[in-house]
Amino acid sequence: MPPAPGRKATCEGIVVVLDVGPHTRLGLPIEKTFYNKAKLCLINILQRKIFADKCRDKVGILLLGTDETDNPLAKPGEYQHITVLQSPREVDWACVEAAQKLPRGSHAADWLDALVIAIDLLHDPMGDIYSATKIVLLTDFCADFSADQTDVIISSIKAIGADFSVIGPDVSGENPTQLSWSGKPKTTVQRAGEALAAKIVQAVDGIICSFDEAIPQLLLFQKKTSGSSNWNAMLSIGEDLRIPITGRIKMRRATPNTWKRCHATDDSVVTIKEKSYHRTDDQQTAVPEDEVIDGYRYGTTLVPFTDEDRQMNYSSGAESAELSVLGFTRSEFCGLAERAGDQVLLVTAKEGDEDAAVALSAVVQAMAELDVVAVVRRVYRRGCKPVLGALYPSITQDYECLVWVALPYREDVRALAFPPLQRHVASLTQQQTHAIDALIDAMNLNITDSDGDAEELLDPETVLNPHLQHYYNCLTDRALTLTRPLPQPHSHVTALLSVPVELREALDGVTERLVQAFPTTKIVKRTKRERHDLFGAGDDANESKRSRGDEDENVEPGGPTAPPPVTLGPRVDRVSTATPLQDFQVLLSQQPFNFFALCDDLGEVLLQIVETISQGLLSESSPAERASIDKIVACMQALRKECVIISADTYNSFIRSMHALCLGRGVLNKVWGRVAELQLGLITSAETPKSSVDQKEAEDFLSVDVPSVTAPSEAPAAQMQDYDDLLDDL
Amino acid sequence: MENIDFNFGLDGENGEEDAEEQWQWEGRNATVFLIDVAPAMFEKDAAEEESDIPFIVAMKCVHASVCRQVVSSDQDLTAVVFFNTLNCTSASQQPSTSSTALLATFPHVAIPLPLDRPSADRVLTLESYLQDGRSKVTREFGGICEDASLGDALWASSNLITQCKSSLSGQNVLLFTCRDEPHSSNAVDLAKKAKCKARDLDDAGIDLELLGLGANFDASKFYKALITLDGQAPDRSIAGASSARLEQLQERVRRLEHKQRATGRVPFTLATGLEISVGFYTSISTARKPASVKLHRSGNDLIKTITKEYREDTGELLMTSDFCKYQEYGKRKIKFTVEESRELNKVYPTGIELLGFKPSSAIKAFHYVKPASFLYPDDKNIKGSTAAFAALLTRCVARDVVPIVRVVPRTNASPSWAALLPQEEVLDDDGCQLRAPGFHVCYLPFADDFRQLDMTVGRARASNEQVDAAKSFIKKLHFRYDPSSFENPDLQTHWRNIEALALNRRDLEPVTDYTVPDYARIRKKTQELVSAFKDLVWPSGYDATAAAAKRPPPKPRATAGIAPAAAGTPSVEDMARNNTVEKLNVATLKEWLSARNIKVTGKKKPQLVQDVYDVLSA
């Protein structure tokens, strides 16, 4: 028996295979490491699933390069250092949090092995779990692999019908095989790995793309595209001509879901609503419900309105759904500016009725040739009020249809009257006319690119709603960090509705002429300013400071017109590996800041620097290494100073992770001596009552481990495990 | 429920739009109808035998305007002031209770309706003037004369407005007269005084508009100089125009009422360094039935409804501040304070920013999400705005391009984007404005707003002959559409009912439903053409109604069970291994077998299953 329709699989199964091996974190700065970019991709994939409407897709996460091994195919010596972080399941915020705390592995693992496990995780022979499957591989191909299973993998991917994407290698650049992501020449292994991956991708018709191509797309959320139900009716032109048609919604503004309301602090609170009626006298005398009747206002006069009066209400008289033509009018009389309603329907002949299709085709073509629009009355179904609308003919190569948009009633139209502008037009100088013409030329959105192809910038079909994007970002931020104030709109969001980069240069070329041609003076109204001074000025000043920060003002003195957070130049919005201390201090001085998030950021950066030192990228005792250690120590001093005041636990938890990492990477002696010397150990209860660490524990922490680091060159497995656990806490 | 998408008539579903409506409130509009009641106003115009006397024409305008206000803007204020009455106080009004008592009185200037919101009583008062005309005026104010000073009349009108306690967004004085020379030619003082008062009105931000009655009214004799302040207020568009036609006059009053009602003033950035100021106007706003109110059964007093919320467990009264807003995603309630939930809209600063230009043909009929707004420059905030705006407007028309802009009309408004459709001024034969100059803000959809529809490709198309047949009857059904040609029958019926109750009308005038096609007329004009068309496009016996009732054939993708097969043939092999091939449907089996060159025609399912096993075991 085939699967019953009700049980039909509606969700996609996705396994993200992510390389967390040691080589993925080589080099600086932290934001540019493969590890970080891959993590960003993973988090964004998860978030997109959370926000996709009615999405039941299941996502699994498979890590390769982990210290441990935890996967269903693991046998001694096989499938080692590959961990199933999460079997495919519906995505929730816990998944995102797990992805944020992604472990750092210290072993290389075979990515082909990981693919085999991924295929195993998606195994769904009956097709009743997944409607489709997908495997996403994120690796830099540094690890050794054995290619002997390649053919099996290709046939298995084909067998389960999975989409296969590889994100990471830059294959589109000028010299695709020359440089790795870290800027170093690719190793033989990497080159072989990439070639093999490309071969698999080709065999299974998959995708291979770089981070630069993938991330901008993953950063933006796309609502699951919805269709429309069919509205079946008769298009009637008089009583004698009736054509069966189907209307479907083509356009309707997608808005955030409606907000729900709950008790602010306690989710368990059940509320009871009580409605009461009162006179508007001084005592607010209560009135029993049965003495209350409905009425309407006629200006200031109150008019009771009984059920009997309601009998006289309007009825459309339509027995069923109808779309009736009142007449045809030249398209110029029915302009695009005077329309009403909130949606656009596409009207086609009823599915499967080719006789209707011919009749409608004749009407559509005739309307197009005569350049007319039909004015129609639409009744959605019996009992609904009639809506006036216009039908515009639309003919494409593939289909013909009528576009229906509501028209306003007389009551909806506000007649506007304004003084003529003729006087101003007449006095325009040639310079002014030329300046505007130059602006129109410079900002033409229909451009021709270098290949001579015409391209329409800001095409409605591709511009995502920045409001929704910001909304999703805010929800993400709030879901993951409860206390943080709302984030500012990201630059990739504000860029959606800004002057396209392609036009900026041309625009700059005409701006000066334009500004000269049209001198403007701001008029400050005294009354307004006074009102401002009384209530607004103080707040305004604070607000602008809070939202912009000093940095921004230095970079963009362009005046008050420039939207503050748009991509205009470097802004300190997170701690970088290059200047962590400075960044930390700038961010602390900016309002508002989230102390804990900031400490986490700084901690992450410091651990990254430690790791770089430990991987011997910097030669032993080199000035560079000393500089790095100085950097770490200076940051720790700053961090500790802030934490003593605000949160001792944050620092203590950080310093423990730092200790474990140094121990695990065998660089304890290099860093720890300085830490002890400068008294940068645990914050004790003597320093702040917020700490639960006593003096003895603090001293032990600083001293005890120092001798044990005499032979730190190879990291024992047991210690590695500690390090992992501790990092999870961070 | 997908159905709800179509329900225009139902309430709800429009939460966001309603919230926007409230934001547009900037204050009330105050209009003073200043009406000349000199004897000439009660004399029939010799040239226009059919029409009413000028006084009745003026009062009909006022009556229509107040009735319209009840429906569309019942917060707005109106007053009626007569000049050239004999007395300045009414016989029936109690000076002590009337608000006019606070105002200075002027000889021969009377205030039959002080500044107030519309009500049933006021409508009835206007109707009594309409009915009794001159005798009513005489009864109330002792008689009529020609002795009033226009300056006094303007002064009385402006007093009404300046002493109003509500915050006002627009202030108008509409002057109705049929006498183009209000003062005898030797009264130079009076003329000077009138001009002086007109200037005071202008200074106070009150617009004075003239509605000259009668075909022979010549504004240039006296009023033109008054209205335009000797040319110093040249932006007054309607100055001097006169009309005898009631409809035309009413239409003009209607336009004047909406004047200056800006939703907001926002900066419009053309380029870095060039920012102008524009007023943002609502040109189309769906009028809805008013919300009902609660009244007490006896006495019809207004009743307040109070809703309180308690905790079920403790019985503690909860305040608004105890609640927050939330969205649920990823199995978590994501909470925001009410202010934060509004803050989320803020992505860009308030204002309009130019993003580029497109040819006007790039804007398609289906690029629509909500009714357009209107832009007109405002030199009061940034001087030089009008010049730049006018330049942009005329160049856009000349080059046939539309500016593409980002629009954030208010703080906390979610961002939108739009094409600015230029509109040049259009005047009627009398020089009155039909279309105002400015830009229509036609909002554009975002990628998120497009629905994915499967359009069936390659359906039957009509031949040239069939198209010509369609053209022949379409041409017969031509008419000139105007946005104000159709009244909303539902609203009209509702208001007729309310009005009947409020004004104690016995006989209900029937409401004509203009949305119903005139079938008789259509048949008369097109009957033969339509039947010829039907013969051309449809086989004989085609019954559209029966065809519509037929269910369309199921779409291929709706067939269950094909999906697994599409995932790849090996799944059939897997199933064979598990001896579960029987679970596949016939289509899948046939497809699989056909792919292996096995004949499937005429075979029943058991045979097909057996074939699969045979193939695999071979």
Interface residues (C-beta under 8 A of the other chain):
Chain A: M1 P2 P3 A4 P5 K8 A9 I50 F51 V91 D92 W93 C95 V96 P125 M126 G127 S131 A132 K158 A159 I160 G161 Q222 K223 T225 S226 G227 S228 S229 W231 N232 M234 S236 I237 G238 E239 D240 L241 R242 I243 P244 R248 I249 K250 M251 R252 R253 A254 T255 P256 N257 T258 W259 K260 R261 C262 H263 A264 T265 D267 V269 V270 T271 I272 K273 E274 K275 S276 Y277 H278 R279 T280 Q284 V287 E291 V292 I293 D294 G295 Y296 R297 Y298 G299 T300 T301 L302 V303 P304 F305 D309 M312 N313 Y314 S316 G317 S324 V325 L326 G327 F328 T329 R330 F333 C334 G335 L336 A337 E338 R339 A340 G341 D342 Q343 V344 L346 T348 A349 K350 E351 G352 D353 E354 D355 A356 A357 V358 A359 S361 A362 V363 Q365 A366 M367 E369 L370 V372 V373 V375 R377 Y380 R381 C384 K385 P386 V387 L388 Y392 S394 D398 Y399 E400 C401 V403 V405 A406 L407 P408 Y409 R410 E411 D412 V413 R414 A415 L416 A417 F418 P419 P420 L421 Q422 R423 H424 V425 S427 L428 Q432 T433 A435 I436 D437 L439 I440 M443 N444 L445 N446 E456 L457 L458 P460 E461 T462 V463 L464 N465 P466 H467 L468 H470 Y471 C474 L475 R478 A479 L486 P489 V493 T494 L497 S498 V499 P500 L503 L507 V510 T511 E512 L514 V515 F518 P519 T520 T521 K522 I523 K525 G558 G559 P560 T561 A562 P563 P564
Chain B: E2 N3 D5 F6 N7 F8 G9 L10 G15 E16 E17 V66 Q69 V70 V71 S72 D74 D116 R117 P118 S119 A120 D121 R122 V123 P234 D235 R236 S237 I238 E251 R254 R255 L256 H258 K259 R261 P267 T269 L270 A271 T272 G273 L274 E275 I276 Y281 T282 S283 I284 S285 T286 A287 P290 S292 V293 K294 L295 H296 R297 S298 N300 D301 L302 I303 K304 T305 I306 T307 K308 E309 Y310 R311 E312 D313 L318 S321 D322 F323 C324 K325 Y326 Q327 E328 Y329 G330 K331 R332 K333 I334 K335 F336 T337 E340 S341 E343 L344 N345 K346 V347 Y348 P349 G351 E353 L354 L355 G356 F357 K358 P359 A362 I363 A365 F366 H367 Y368 V369 K370 P371 A372 F374 Y376 P377 K380 N381 I382 K383 G384 S385 T386 A387 A388 F389 A390 A391 L392 L393 T394 R395 C396 R399 V401 I404 R406 S414 P415 W417 L421 Q423 E425 Q433 A436 P437 G438 H440 C442 L444 P445 F446 A447 D448 D449 F450 R451 Q452 L453 D454 M455 T456 V457 G458 R459 A460 R461 A462 Q466 V467 D468 A469 A470 K471 F473 I474 K475 L477 H478 F479 R480 Y481 D482 P483 S484 S485 F486 E487 N488 P489 D490 L491 Q492 T493 H494 N497 I498 E499 L501 A502 L508 V511 D513 T515 V516 P517 D518 Y519 I522 R523 T526 Q527 V530 S531 F533 K534 L536 V537 W538 P539 Y542 A544 T545 A547 A548 K550 P552 P553 A560 G561 A563 P564 A566 A567 G568 P570 S571 D574 M575 N578 E582 K583 L584 N585 T588
